[in-house]
Amino acid sequence: MEITASAIATDVLVMVLGILGLLLLILCAGSDCWRQDAKDPLSSVGLSIRCRGLWSECIFDNVANLWTCDIPISYLSEHPAVLVVTRVLVILSGFLTLAAMPLFIAGMKCTKLISDKVPRKYKFSFASGGLFFLGGLAGAIAVLWYGIDTVQKYKLEVTFGIPGVTYELGYAYWMAVGGAACACSTGILLIVASSLDAQSPGKEKNARRCLPDSKGTYL
């Protein structure tokens, strides 16, 4: 199997995007700042920073320089649907992205886990691309629903001046957006590259069939 510079560049780009997406999804799942208190007079006076994550709610006291988190007694108790669905989809996205990595490594052009004599590496790449894309799609659905819910609540609380803390989107949410985007991009690149690899053997066979037989033709 001939390894071209473009194939190596594609593998390197896909690996960078895949690892980056997986790291961002893991970090956002464990971070407690999907929602952060909005910096406006209705919700914050600058003495503390409040964050809400998928698993707990935390407060950072700027005066005491202390970070404390309130963890719910039970994760099985009643919670808003958007929170439960976001938890499930983010975990699912991380698992699918993680499961796609071994298949991608097996299907890389420069690896020797599969014999080069068997031109079926593209099937592993295609399967890996499908898992990456499904993982990114699950993460995209999670961040879309969570973002819409957060924006709607923010506008409602600010418009009607509801007392209490008003939350906006925090840094963990944007990490989730980046992770989902990287996973989707990785999946699309792998699927396209695998489809091109799958078509190339057929093109070579057809080209060979179209070549005239030059044996026995002399001037």
GUGU-95516 format. One line per field, with one value per residue: x, y, z of N, C-alpha, C, O in turn. Coordinates in Angstrom, 3 decimals, always signed. Example, Ala and Ser with C-alpha at 12.3 -4.5 7.8 and 13.67 -1.06 7.14 Angstrom:
nu	[+13.190|+12.850]
nv	[-5.690|-2.250]
nw	[+7.800|+7.080]
cau	[+12.300|+13.670]
cav	[-4.500|-1.060]
caw	[+7.800|+7.140]
cu	[+13.200|+12.900]
cv	[-3.300|+0.030]
cw	[+7.800|+7.870]
ou	[+14.236|+13.409]
ov	[-3.319|+1.138]
ow	[+8.465|+8.039]
***
This chain:
nu	[+0.846|+0.708|+1.840|+0.886|+1.752|-0.458|-2.263|-1.005|-1.047|-3.795|-4.402|-2.952|-4.231|-6.825|-6.317|-5.423|-7.724|-9.540|-8.430|-8.389|-11.151|-12.084|-10.746|-11.848|-14.552|-14.399|-13.365|-15.390|-17.508|-16.735|-16.510|-17.778|-19.119|-21.139|-23.128|-22.853|-22.947|-24.512|-22.941|-24.354|-26.256|-28.518|-27.952|-25.390|-22.860|-20.187|-18.793|-18.669|-18.483|-20.684|-21.385|-22.999|-23.071|-23.279|-23.444|-23.189|-23.420|-21.507|-19.673|-17.517|-15.779|-14.656|-13.532|-12.715|-11.268|-12.100|-13.349|-16.302|-18.541|-21.827|-23.128|-25.676|-27.810|-28.726|-28.317|-30.359|-32.692|-35.494|-34.931|-34.542|-35.621|-33.931|-31.440|-31.005|-31.089|-28.944|-26.801|-26.840|-26.423|-23.931|-22.231|-22.650|-21.635|-18.923|-18.197|-18.661|-16.853|-14.465|-14.513|-14.173|-11.498|-9.597|-10.376|-9.831|-7.016|-6.304|-7.051|-5.375|-3.088|-0.369|+0.002|+0.662|-1.061|-2.914|-2.573|-0.958|-1.465|-4.079|-6.528|-8.395|-8.424|-9.774|-12.328|-12.240|-11.571|-13.847|-15.816|-14.828|-15.107|-17.889|-18.564|-17.280|-18.760|-21.372|-20.912|-20.186|-22.590|-24.386|-23.291|-23.686|-26.493|-26.947|-25.629|-27.025|-29.712|-29.344|-28.181|-30.240|-32.213|-30.907|-30.544|-33.212|-34.181|-32.519|-33.278|-35.950|-35.741|-34.281|-35.913|-38.321|-37.309|-36.787|-36.058|-32.934|-30.254|-29.065|-28.290|-25.829|-24.266|-21.497|-17.886|-17.464|-19.565|-18.873|-16.585|-17.765|-19.146|-16.963|-15.805|-17.846|-17.948|-15.361|-15.458|-17.530|-16.404|-14.151|-15.392|-16.696|-14.514|-13.166|-15.115|-15.431|-12.777|-12.488|-14.463|-13.394|-11.079|-12.252|-13.293|-11.103|-9.690|-11.481|-11.447|-8.830|-8.936|-10.803|-9.423|-7.294|-8.617|-9.428|-7.112|-5.342|-4.297|-1.011|+0.580|+2.209|+2.012|+3.686|+5.703]
nv	[-1.201|+2.063|+4.935|+8.183|+11.706|+13.333|+11.530|+10.963|+13.527|+13.878|+11.852|+12.803|+15.277|+14.390|+12.867|+14.847|+16.493|+14.580|+13.754|+16.228|+16.827|+14.692|+15.210|+17.732|+17.060|+15.329|+17.064|+19.035|+17.526|+16.956|+19.446|+22.159|+24.430|+25.055|+26.881|+30.271|+32.946|+35.874|+38.902|+41.374|+44.111|+42.975|+40.430|+39.968|+41.153|+41.210|+40.096|+37.387|+34.373|+32.410|+29.146|+26.705|+23.294|+20.096|+18.326|+19.516|+22.541|+25.436|+27.875|+30.601|+32.464|+35.638|+37.240|+35.601|+33.860|+31.232|+28.144|+26.471|+23.688|+22.543|+19.507|+17.444|+15.340|+12.926|+11.606|+10.403|+11.595|+13.821|+15.864|+18.703|+18.138|+18.950|+18.973|+16.276|+15.006|+16.294|+15.399|+12.618|+12.627|+13.904|+12.123|+9.867|+10.885|+11.185|+8.465|+7.301|+8.740|+7.995|+5.238|+5.295|+5.873|+3.565|+2.145|+4.046|+4.267|+1.709|+1.839|+3.700|+4.910|+4.676|+2.778|-0.613|-2.509|-3.898|-6.006|-4.733|-5.932|-6.520|-4.666|-3.238|-1.370|+0.980|+0.380|+0.189|+2.828|+4.054|+3.056|+4.149|+6.860|+7.014|+6.544|+8.716|+10.813|+10.270|+10.562|+13.294|+14.356|+13.656|+15.199|+17.721|+17.954|+17.976|+20.381|+22.246|+22.092|+22.626|+25.166|+26.712|+26.527|+27.832|+30.448|+31.251|+31.249|+33.219|+35.551|+35.717|+36.117|+38.520|+40.270|+40.412|+41.094|+39.234|+38.340|+37.176|+34.987|+35.417|+33.436|+32.842|+31.405|+29.348|+28.660|+25.898|+25.053|+26.106|+24.660|+22.188|+22.734|+23.131|+20.559|+18.922|+20.006|+19.397|+16.587|+16.033|+17.155|+15.519|+13.031|+13.530|+14.068|+11.585|+9.842|+10.858|+10.561|+7.774|+6.889|+7.773|+6.198|+3.709|+3.765|+3.969|+1.421|+0.177|+1.937|+1.594|-1.065|-0.872|+0.811|-0.798|-2.760|-1.351|-0.879|-1.575|-4.776|-5.270|-7.343|-9.226|-7.440|-6.081|-3.912]
nw	[+0.000|-0.968|+0.627|+0.711|+0.860|+1.273|+2.422|+4.855|+5.980|+6.246|+8.113|+10.329|+10.822|+11.393|+13.683|+15.489|+15.684|+16.642|+19.142|+20.453|+20.490|+22.108|+24.554|+25.210|+25.543|+27.734|+29.689|+29.833|+30.770|+33.358|+34.509|+36.501|+35.533|+33.589|+33.515|+34.361|+36.702|+35.575|+34.653|+35.676|+37.171|+38.322|+39.186|+40.221|+42.416|+42.327|+44.445|+44.578|+42.600|+40.884|+39.768|+37.767|+37.135|+35.451|+37.489|+39.988|+42.010|+42.324|+44.260|+44.211|+46.453|+46.307|+48.260|+50.442|+48.949|+48.313|+47.157|+46.935|+46.655|+46.089|+46.272|+45.016|+47.039|+45.957|+42.723|+41.447|+42.078|+41.352|+38.581|+36.344|+32.959|+30.866|+32.083|+32.789|+30.270|+28.996|+30.566|+29.934|+27.139|+26.883|+28.233|+26.600|+24.196|+24.855|+25.290|+22.745|+21.166|+22.387|+21.865|+19.146|+18.677|+18.836|+16.496|+14.562|+14.787|+14.000|+11.350|+10.207|+7.712|+8.182|+10.153|+11.279|+12.227|+10.793|+8.018|+5.139|+2.770|+2.654|+1.469|+3.238|+5.173|+5.026|+5.809|+8.596|+9.117|+8.123|+9.885|+12.249|+11.627|+11.528|+14.241|+15.456|+14.282|+15.229|+17.958|+18.045|+17.100|+19.147|+21.221|+20.071|+20.022|+22.762|+23.650|+22.157|+23.053|+25.801|+25.644|+24.437|+26.420|+28.545|+27.525|+27.133|+29.785|+30.850|+29.406|+30.222|+33.027|+33.147|+31.693|+33.180|+35.610|+37.675|+40.963|+42.359|+41.300|+38.088|+35.357|+32.837|+29.886|+30.655|+30.811|+30.612|+29.042|+26.537|+26.063|+25.657|+23.293|+21.547|+21.709|+20.607|+18.027|+17.063|+17.129|+15.296|+12.947|+12.684|+12.216|+9.749|+8.045|+8.120|+7.066|+4.462|+3.473|+3.700|+1.935|-0.490|-0.541|-0.739|-3.287|-4.930|-5.443|-7.219|-9.371|-10.245|-11.119|-13.199|-14.897|-15.607|-17.030|-19.247|-20.599|-23.587|-24.859|-25.272|-26.040|-28.490|-30.540|-33.023|-34.975]
cau	[+0.000|+1.516|+1.436|+1.161|+1.851|-1.809|-2.858|-0.404|-1.565|-5.183|-4.380|-2.487|-5.288|-7.924|-5.893|-5.414|-9.107|-10.178|-7.933|-8.871|-12.568|-12.250|-10.318|-12.822|-15.767|-14.128|-13.228|-16.665|-18.369|-16.325|-16.459|-19.002|-19.439|-21.915|-23.814|-22.155|-23.789|-24.350|-22.343|-25.232|-26.659|-29.620|-27.586|-24.066|-22.238|-18.750|-18.160|-18.554|-18.769|-21.513|-21.393|-23.815|-22.634|-24.198|-23.475|-23.193|-23.429|-20.333|-19.530|-16.166|-15.783|-13.491|-12.928|-12.023|-10.525|-12.523|-14.247|-17.109|-19.529|-22.993|-23.432|-26.980|-27.773|-28.912|-28.438|-31.551|-33.881|-36.085|-34.157|-35.093|-35.381|-32.781|-30.223|-30.853|-30.772|-27.595|-25.881|-26.803|-25.849|-22.509|-21.555|-22.700|-20.717|-17.568|-17.966|-18.569|-15.588|-13.386|-14.557|-13.739|-10.047|-8.885|-10.672|-9.094|-5.600|-6.163|-7.258|-4.422|-2.234|+1.000|+0.051|+0.840|-1.919|-3.577|-1.661|-1.171|-1.914|-5.545|-6.922|-9.657|-8.252|-10.767|-13.534|-12.027|-11.658|-15.250|-16.505|-14.367|-15.752|-19.287|-18.635|-16.947|-19.868|-22.479|-20.532|-20.321|-24.005|-24.969|-22.852|-24.313|-27.873|-26.900|-25.295|-28.076|-30.854|-28.929|-27.983|-31.543|-32.862|-30.218|-30.838|-34.609|-34.310|-31.840|-34.125|-37.144|-35.408|-33.865|-37.049|-39.290|-36.622|-36.991|-34.950|-32.097|-29.073|-29.319|-27.162|-25.539|-23.453|-20.150|-16.777|-17.616|-20.482|-18.148|-15.728|-18.615|-19.379|-15.745|-15.640|-18.806|-17.537|-14.188|-15.870|-18.267|-15.454|-13.352|-16.217|-16.932|-13.258|-12.893|-16.091|-15.088|-11.516|-12.722|-15.224|-12.453|-10.215|-13.034|-13.527|-9.859|-9.368|-12.352|-10.976|-7.620|-9.308|-11.426|-8.389|-6.525|-9.434|-9.533|-5.833|-5.247|-3.266|+0.061|+1.382|+2.119|+1.847|+5.014|+5.748]
cav	[+0.000|+3.271|+5.987|+9.490|+12.803|+13.791|+10.557|+11.184|+14.800|+13.653|+11.087|+13.672|+16.235|+13.679|+12.497|+16.058|+16.871|+13.554|+13.841|+17.496|+16.684|+13.794|+15.916|+18.774|+16.419|+14.828|+18.214|+19.714|+16.653|+17.028|+20.832|+22.618|+25.804|+25.139|+28.166|+31.185|+34.098|+36.971|+40.113|+42.528|+44.546|+42.190|+39.098|+39.819|+42.367|+41.072|+39.504|+35.939|+33.819|+31.206|+28.289|+25.493|+22.270|+18.985|+17.475|+20.272|+24.003|+25.894|+29.305|+31.047|+33.696|+36.448|+37.821|+34.540|+33.043|+29.874|+27.525|+25.428|+23.109|+21.892|+18.305|+16.911|+14.113|+11.776|+11.930|+9.750|+12.378|+14.547|+16.976|+19.185|+17.231|+19.405|+18.583|+14.821|+14.669|+16.772|+14.449|+11.360|+12.838|+14.216|+10.858|+9.063|+11.480|+10.833|+7.042|+7.042|+9.309|+7.146|+3.966|+5.501|+6.027|+2.345|+1.848|+5.003|+3.900|+0.503|+2.170|+4.694|+4.434|+4.434|+1.741|-1.971|-3.426|-4.707|-6.234|-3.848|-6.716|-6.551|-3.251|-3.033|-0.418|+2.044|-0.020|+0.616|+4.290|+4.422|+2.783|+5.162|+8.125|+6.952|+6.718|+10.117|+11.675|+10.053|+11.201|+14.740|+14.690|+13.596|+16.399|+18.909|+18.011|+18.363|+21.796|+23.056|+22.133|+23.303|+26.582|+27.350|+26.631|+28.855|+31.769|+31.559|+31.602|+34.496|+36.628|+35.814|+36.691|+39.910|+41.066|+40.611|+41.490|+38.217|+38.406|+35.990|+34.935|+35.175|+32.669|+32.805|+30.247|+29.384|+28.166|+24.458|+24.905|+26.381|+23.506|+21.156|+23.128|+22.833|+19.113|+18.396|+20.442|+18.615|+15.208|+16.016|+17.398|+14.306|+12.018|+13.872|+13.874|+10.157|+9.231|+11.277|+9.927|+6.340|+6.694|+7.913|+5.018|+2.556|+3.872|+3.921|+0.118|-0.063|+2.752|+0.990|-2.255|-0.463|+1.368|-1.908|-3.436|-0.527|-0.818|-2.576|-5.797|-4.927|-8.506|-9.744|-6.372|-5.586|-3.228]
caw	[+0.000|-1.091|+1.557|+0.128|+1.819|+1.588|+3.336|+6.175|+6.495|+6.657|+9.361|+11.417|+11.104|+12.043|+15.033|+16.318|+15.952|+17.465|+20.519|+21.012|+20.787|+23.250|+25.766|+25.541|+26.038|+29.087|+30.588|+30.055|+31.575|+34.750|+34.990|+37.159|+35.147|+32.358|+33.662|+35.253|+37.014|+34.618|+35.228|+35.575|+38.512|+38.862|+39.645|+40.813|+42.939|+42.199|+45.620|+44.410|+41.281|+40.999|+38.595|+37.790|+36.213|+35.269|+38.674|+41.242|+41.922|+43.058|+44.531|+44.516|+47.239|+45.955|+49.465|+51.172|+47.989|+48.641|+46.169|+47.564|+45.751|+46.692|+45.502|+45.394|+47.844|+45.071|+41.311|+40.943|+42.427|+40.228|+38.042|+35.066|+31.825|+30.085|+32.797|+32.680|+28.880|+28.724|+31.193|+29.179|+25.813|+27.014|+28.542|+25.383|+23.240|+25.261|+25.070|+21.310|+20.681|+22.896|+21.144|+17.759|+18.576|+18.415|+15.101|+13.728|+14.802|+13.173|+9.952|+9.720|+6.630|+8.621|+11.173|+10.785|+12.967|+9.780|+6.902|+3.996|+1.636|+2.692|+1.330|+3.929|+6.258|+4.904|+6.541|+9.973|+9.125|+7.931|+11.150|+13.203|+11.268|+11.945|+15.691|+15.746|+13.889|+16.162|+19.214|+17.882|+16.961|+20.491|+21.934|+19.482|+20.509|+24.174|+23.824|+21.552|+23.964|+27.026|+25.343|+24.240|+27.737|+29.330|+26.958|+27.407|+31.203|+31.066|+28.894|+31.060|+34.324|+32.974|+31.221|+34.255|+36.840|+38.701|+41.926|+42.438|+40.451|+36.671|+34.809|+31.413|+29.514|+31.211|+29.985|+30.365|+27.905|+25.296|+25.835|+25.069|+21.902|+20.816|+21.620|+19.639|+16.690|+16.661|+16.872|+14.026|+11.859|+12.536|+11.574|+8.342|+7.318|+7.996|+6.155|+3.094|+3.086|+3.543|+0.702|-1.607|-0.559|-1.184|-4.720|-5.686|-6.027|-8.359|-10.486|-10.787|-11.877|-14.462|-15.765|-16.150|-18.022|-20.437|-21.296|-24.644|-24.708|-26.195|-26.353|-29.851|-31.541|-33.428|-36.243]
cu	[+0.877|+0.957|+1.850|+1.209|+0.468|-2.499|-2.321|-0.925|-3.002|-5.243|-3.964|-3.570|-6.445|-7.553|-5.906|-6.841|-9.802|-9.740|-8.417|-10.342|-12.813|-11.863|-11.331|-14.114|-15.573|-14.053|-14.561|-17.605|-18.014|-16.261|-17.815|-19.341|-20.070|-22.734|-23.079|-23.022|-23.459|-23.809|-23.241|-25.727|-27.750|-29.156|-26.258|-23.539|-20.723|-18.051|-17.949|-18.873|-19.526|-21.493|-22.308|-23.311|-23.688|-24.376|-23.552|-23.258|-22.347|-20.341|-18.069|-16.240|-14.508|-12.788|-12.102|-11.162|-10.798|-13.540|-14.985|-18.190|-20.619|-23.380|-24.779|-26.853|-27.866|-29.042|-29.676|-32.826|-34.375|-35.222|-34.835|-34.705|-34.144|-31.472|-29.959|-30.433|-29.352|-26.548|-25.711|-26.085|-24.358|-21.711|-21.524|-21.724|-19.275|-17.237|-17.816|-17.260|-14.402|-13.344|-14.070|-12.220|-9.314|-9.141|-9.924|-7.618|-5.364|-6.287|-6.310|-3.498|-0.846|+1.107|+0.146|+0.004|-2.673|-2.639|-1.997|-1.652|-3.438|-6.043|-8.273|-9.512|-9.315|-12.052|-13.430|-12.122|-13.107|-16.052|-16.113|-15.013|-17.218|-19.454|-18.295|-18.130|-21.067|-22.180|-20.652|-21.766|-24.706|-24.566|-23.490|-25.762|-27.899|-26.648|-26.369|-29.260|-30.503|-28.747|-29.292|-32.257|-32.225|-30.552|-32.277|-34.805|-33.647|-32.712|-35.362|-36.845|-35.003|-35.046|-38.007|-38.640|-36.826|-35.809|-34.199|-30.925|-29.488|-28.079|-27.071|-24.612|-22.022|-19.112|-16.894|-18.559|-19.738|-17.104|-16.521|-18.917|-18.154|-15.518|-16.582|-18.421|-16.336|-14.575|-16.627|-17.337|-14.586|-14.134|-16.436|-15.666|-12.957|-13.842|-15.764|-13.811|-11.697|-13.506|-14.320|-11.520|-10.961|-13.246|-12.249|-9.499|-10.209|-11.908|-9.726|-7.947|-9.922|-10.400|-7.560|-7.313|-9.493|-8.231|-5.780|-4.111|-2.195|+0.905|+1.155|+1.902|+3.213|+4.864|+6.649]
cv	[+1.245|+4.356|+7.323|+10.552|+13.311|+12.846|+10.738|+12.471|+14.649|+12.896|+11.954|+14.673|+15.575|+13.307|+13.703|+16.474|+15.869|+13.627|+15.123|+17.412|+15.810|+14.481|+16.977|+18.172|+15.880|+15.983|+18.881|+18.864|+16.727|+18.428|+21.263|+24.055|+25.842|+26.429|+29.002|+32.403|+35.259|+38.200|+41.326|+42.890|+43.694|+40.901|+39.030|+41.170|+42.255|+40.471|+38.004|+35.566|+32.510|+30.451|+27.090|+24.532|+21.188|+18.175|+18.249|+21.766|+24.539|+27.413|+29.584|+32.400|+34.472|+37.024|+36.778|+33.666|+31.559|+29.387|+26.378|+24.975|+22.403|+20.726|+17.757|+15.588|+12.881|+12.269|+11.301|+10.502|+13.158|+15.759|+17.467|+18.271|+17.644|+18.991|+17.091|+14.426|+15.116|+15.854|+13.195|+11.555|+13.158|+12.956|+9.958|+9.581|+11.127|+9.372|+6.718|+7.564|+8.474|+5.813|+4.099|+5.542|+4.739|+1.973|+2.785|+4.640|+2.662|+0.817|+3.210|+4.086|+4.026|+3.381|+0.365|-2.981|-4.362|-4.825|-5.316|-4.605|-6.800|-5.111|-2.970|-2.095|+0.672|+1.685|+0.353|+2.133|+4.751|+4.196|+3.803|+6.513|+8.148|+7.154|+8.150|+11.033|+11.513|+10.677|+12.709|+15.184|+14.658|+14.820|+17.661|+19.062|+18.478|+19.859|+22.699|+23.203|+22.901|+24.794|+27.322|+27.546|+27.725|+30.261|+32.183|+31.979|+32.952|+35.668|+36.822|+36.499|+38.154|+40.793|+41.394|+40.971|+40.513|+38.246|+37.080|+36.092|+34.597|+34.540|+32.823|+31.616|+30.415|+28.721|+26.675|+24.201|+25.110|+25.304|+22.368|+21.463|+22.800|+21.339|+18.489|+18.780|+19.647|+17.181|+15.099|+16.214|+16.177|+13.218|+12.288|+13.652|+12.394|+9.481|+9.587|+10.587|+8.431|+6.040|+6.819|+6.713|+3.792|+2.578|+3.697|+2.534|-0.203|+0.717|+2.137|-0.245|-1.886|+0.096|+0.261|-2.647|-2.667|-0.460|-1.885|-3.547|-5.578|-6.127|-8.931|-8.703|-5.795|-4.881|-3.980]
cw	[+0.000|-0.189|+0.970|+1.214|+2.217|+2.556|+4.749|+6.794|+6.969|+7.976|+10.547|+11.806|+11.842|+13.473|+15.971|+16.675|+16.867|+18.919|+21.195|+21.379|+21.993|+24.553|+26.187|+26.094|+27.453|+30.079|+30.876|+30.903|+33.060|+35.319|+35.530|+36.790|+33.760|+32.347|+34.701|+35.488|+36.090|+35.324|+34.956|+36.971|+39.128|+39.516|+40.398|+41.272|+42.934|+43.392|+45.479|+42.966|+41.472|+39.671|+38.826|+36.729|+36.057|+36.541|+39.973|+40.947|+42.846|+43.204|+44.861|+45.209|+46.936|+47.176|+50.206|+50.276|+48.220|+47.613|+46.842|+46.584|+46.551|+45.795|+45.950|+46.139|+46.957|+43.635|+40.688|+41.299|+41.215|+39.859|+36.767|+33.916|+31.037|+30.755|+32.642|+31.261|+28.526|+29.339|+30.342|+27.839|+25.878|+27.333|+27.312|+24.333|+23.578|+25.004|+23.586|+20.733|+21.134|+22.156|+19.706|+17.619|+18.203|+16.954|+14.169|+13.653|+13.939|+11.688|+9.392|+8.670|+7.125|+9.717|+10.526|+11.565|+12.032|+8.596|+5.739|+2.769|+1.559|+2.624|+1.963|+5.116|+6.224|+5.640|+8.016|+10.088|+8.981|+9.214|+12.218|+12.917|+11.673|+13.449|+16.095|+15.438|+14.833|+17.520|+19.152|+17.766|+18.319|+21.314|+21.399|+19.953|+21.958|+24.338|+23.220|+22.500|+25.230|+26.793|+25.156|+25.568|+28.582|+28.834|+27.242|+28.856|+31.486|+30.611|+29.755|+32.380|+34.213|+32.577|+32.351|+35.583|+37.964|+39.667|+41.994|+41.482|+39.028|+36.052|+33.298|+31.135|+30.005|+30.313|+29.690|+29.191|+26.589|+25.021|+25.212|+23.606|+21.046|+20.650|+20.611|+18.210|+16.187|+16.324|+15.554|+12.841|+11.602|+11.817|+10.092|+7.512|+7.092|+7.012|+4.703|+2.615|+2.861|+2.277|-0.524|-1.704|-1.069|-2.691|-5.542|-6.210|-7.246|-9.581|-11.116|-11.613|-13.221|-15.432|-16.398|-17.234|-19.335|-21.227|-22.366|-24.391|-25.766|-26.578|-27.800|-30.912|-31.841|-34.758|-37.223]
ou	[+1.698|-0.234|+3.037|+0.766|+0.249|-3.246|-3.073|-1.214|-3.385|-6.030|-4.540|-3.805|-6.980|-8.380|-6.349|-7.132|-10.561|-10.571|-8.806|-10.745|-13.659|-12.569|-11.641|-14.704|-16.481|-14.606|-14.842|-18.408|-18.884|-15.983|-18.859|-19.802|-19.609|-22.996|-22.727|-23.745|-22.295|-24.183|-22.929|-25.635|-27.899|-29.887|-26.045|-23.741|-20.041|-16.827|-17.132|-19.459|-19.045|-21.574|-22.380|-23.143|-24.834|-25.341|-23.953|-23.164|-22.270|-20.927|-17.462|-16.710|-13.409|-11.582|-10.947|-10.408|-9.880|-14.467|-14.359|-18.693|-20.350|-23.896|-25.010|-25.922|-27.159|-29.774|-30.022|-33.916|-33.731|-34.843|-35.620|-33.613|-33.385|-30.496|-28.825|-29.530|-28.634|-25.527|-24.592|-25.243|-23.598|-20.638|-20.495|-21.060|-18.489|-16.135|-16.937|-16.633|-13.452|-12.264|-13.605|-11.702|-8.461|-8.227|-9.442|-7.024|-4.357|-5.689|-6.418|-3.168|-0.220|+2.215|-0.238|+0.316|-3.031|-1.984|-3.165|-2.183|-4.000|-5.986|-9.195|-10.393|-9.705|-12.793|-14.412|-12.689|-13.537|-16.869|-16.954|-15.417|-17.730|-20.370|-18.942|-18.464|-21.705|-23.064|-21.154|-22.139|-25.524|-25.391|-23.806|-26.206|-28.756|-27.364|-26.600|-29.751|-31.283|-29.115|-29.452|-32.838|-32.930|-30.811|-32.535|-35.511|-34.163|-32.867|-35.782|-37.603|-35.340|-35.174|-38.458|-39.337|-37.022|-34.662|-34.753|-30.645|-30.181|-26.966|-28.073|-24.223|-21.403|-19.417|-16.466|-18.374|-19.952|-16.769|-16.017|-18.941|-18.287|-15.091|-16.177|-18.554|-16.292|-14.081|-16.390|-17.463|-14.313|-13.612|-16.368|-15.732|-12.544|-13.420|-15.812|-13.758|-11.118|-13.242|-14.463|-11.201|-10.385|-13.367|-12.306|-9.032|-9.711|-11.984|-9.562|-7.345|-9.613|-10.493|-7.169|-6.746|-9.597|-8.227|-6.146|-3.095|-2.436|+1.850|+0.016|+1.636|+3.815|+3.997|+6.814]
ov	[+1.432|+4.663|+7.568|+10.330|+13.677|+13.295|+10.676|+12.514|+15.229|+13.239|+11.858|+14.896|+16.133|+13.418|+13.597|+16.774|+16.253|+13.570|+15.109|+17.869|+16.134|+14.353|+17.112|+18.725|+15.966|+15.902|+19.253|+19.399|+16.580|+18.591|+20.795|+24.820|+26.559|+26.997|+28.515|+32.845|+35.582|+38.494|+42.180|+42.065|+43.686|+40.326|+38.084|+42.191|+43.121|+40.338|+37.421|+36.349|+31.606|+31.047|+26.540|+24.905|+21.346|+17.422|+17.680|+22.197|+24.149|+28.134|+28.896|+33.375|+34.025|+37.270|+37.020|+32.825|+30.743|+30.110|+25.410|+25.767|+21.752|+20.924|+17.617|+14.816|+11.898|+13.218|+11.608|+10.110|+13.150|+16.560|+16.734|+17.704|+16.786|+18.689|+16.681|+13.610|+14.396|+15.562|+12.764|+10.743|+12.725|+12.741|+9.354|+8.795|+10.806|+9.055|+5.943|+6.902|+8.264|+5.308|+3.125|+5.270|+4.789|+1.536|+2.372|+4.696|+2.568|+0.132|+3.573|+2.902|+3.133|+3.107|+0.187|-4.172|-5.476|-3.854|-5.137|-4.007|-7.116|-4.400|-2.511|-2.038|+1.213|+2.576|+0.783|+2.655|+5.707|+5.034|+4.261|+7.225|+9.178|+7.850|+8.727|+11.917|+12.500|+11.247|+13.339|+16.247|+15.528|+15.406|+18.574|+20.172|+19.272|+20.532|+23.801|+24.309|+23.739|+25.603|+28.436|+28.602|+28.468|+31.160|+33.345|+32.949|+33.740|+36.653|+37.954|+37.366|+38.953|+41.920|+42.533|+41.137|+40.924|+38.181|+36.015|+37.155|+33.607|+35.042|+32.919|+30.903|+31.462|+28.279|+26.226|+23.245|+24.366|+25.057|+21.661|+20.557|+22.256|+20.889|+17.620|+17.973|+19.264|+16.617|+14.172|+15.519|+15.833|+12.559|+11.371|+13.114|+11.999|+8.643|+8.729|+10.087|+7.875|+5.038|+6.062|+6.257|+2.941|+1.522|+3.322|+2.444|-0.791|+0.216|+2.145|-0.477|-2.492|-0.118|+0.350|-3.101|-3.263|-0.040|-3.027|-3.196|-5.685|-5.986|-8.982|-9.036|-5.110|-5.220|-3.550]
ow	[+0.898|-0.226|+0.755|+2.341|+3.372|+3.425|+5.722|+7.990|+7.985|+8.858|+11.631|+12.993|+12.801|+14.377|+17.114|+17.833|+17.757|+19.826|+22.363|+22.448|+22.827|+25.553|+27.371|+27.022|+28.280|+31.176|+32.015|+31.667|+33.919|+36.507|+35.078|+37.637|+32.872|+31.287|+35.776|+34.595|+35.853|+36.459|+34.125|+37.879|+40.350|+40.323|+41.157|+40.616|+43.482|+43.376|+46.192|+42.219|+42.154|+38.597|+39.925|+35.568|+36.477|+36.670|+40.989|+39.797|+44.011|+42.396|+45.682|+44.622|+47.264|+47.138|+50.557|+50.766|+48.310|+47.244|+47.276|+45.787|+47.560|+44.695|+47.150|+45.910|+47.183|+43.356|+39.547|+40.883|+40.166|+40.713|+36.167|+33.893|+30.586|+30.067|+32.393|+31.079|+27.833|+28.715|+30.064|+27.456|+25.012|+26.770|+27.009|+23.657|+22.686|+24.556|+23.208|+19.906|+20.380|+21.851|+19.114|+16.536|+17.317|+16.255|+13.115|+12.577|+13.236|+10.858|+8.221|+8.728|+6.554|+10.178|+9.370|+11.571|+12.414|+8.214|+5.391|+1.834|+0.511|+3.627|+1.288|+5.973|+7.259|+6.054|+8.621|+11.047|+9.627|+9.593|+12.992|+13.836|+12.110|+13.887|+16.969|+16.227|+15.198|+18.159|+20.083|+18.261|+18.616|+22.016|+22.162|+20.248|+22.347|+25.079|+23.718|+22.723|+25.684|+27.644|+25.655|+25.817|+29.265|+29.634|+27.558|+29.134|+32.278|+31.333|+29.996|+32.814|+35.087|+33.055|+32.471|+36.583|+39.108|+39.226|+41.725|+40.929|+38.793|+36.205|+32.591|+32.060|+29.812|+29.205|+28.627|+28.438|+25.632|+23.863|+24.340|+22.773|+19.950|+19.587|+19.838|+17.291|+15.018|+15.348|+14.778|+11.834|+10.452|+10.918|+9.274|+6.406|+6.003|+6.215|+3.822|+1.492|+1.927|+1.612|-1.484|-2.802|-1.746|-3.312|-6.713|-7.345|-8.205|-10.703|-12.336|-12.662|-14.247|-16.641|-17.561|-18.227|-20.407|-22.384|-22.086|-23.791|-26.969|-27.353|-28.265|-32.067|-31.014|-35.564|-38.365]
***
